[in-house]
Amino acid sequence: MSNAGLILLWNDVKTGREKNAGELFNATLAFYEKKVKEGVVDSYEPAILSRHGGTMNGFILVRGEHDKLATLRESNEFREMEVKGIHCLSGFGVVDAYLGKNVSEHMKRWAGAIPR
């Protein structure tokens, strides 16, 4: 079971870079499909959000084990895709996520920090 995740998120495509963004989206999905087959990640799921006036309009949730995702994030292939995302998407970022049993462990640490 996945205990960690990466969330690749973005706001909008930068004007004039629509073609690049579409190509990057397809290449990114192919990259994660390959990583699932290799056993590097457990799964991934893209999401496009309905327009809501906020600053996040899409994301890809990548699920896996913390150590494998940390190694993946440091790979040249990942970093190249990250730079391309920065180039053609406004508000692009990558965020670590707690999943599975790590959610309850994180919440225990959080609850322990509350002054009594």
C-alpha angles and dihedrals in degrees: 000000000000115000098179143031145193119222115203105195138178143174111210141338112264112248112266094019099081094114091050091049093051092049091047092050092053093044091049093053090048090049092054092044087056091048091052090053090048091051093241094119129024097218145325134213129193120210131190113198125217114251108276107154093257131118100250116070101159144010145174117223112207114194126201148105116314097238094048092048091048090053091046091051090056094050120112091235092056093045091051091053090047092054090049089051091052089049098053107023129065115222093017116165145148119228130186115234134202112226138172115356090357090071093063092042090051092047091051089055090047093049090048090058094058110106113243 
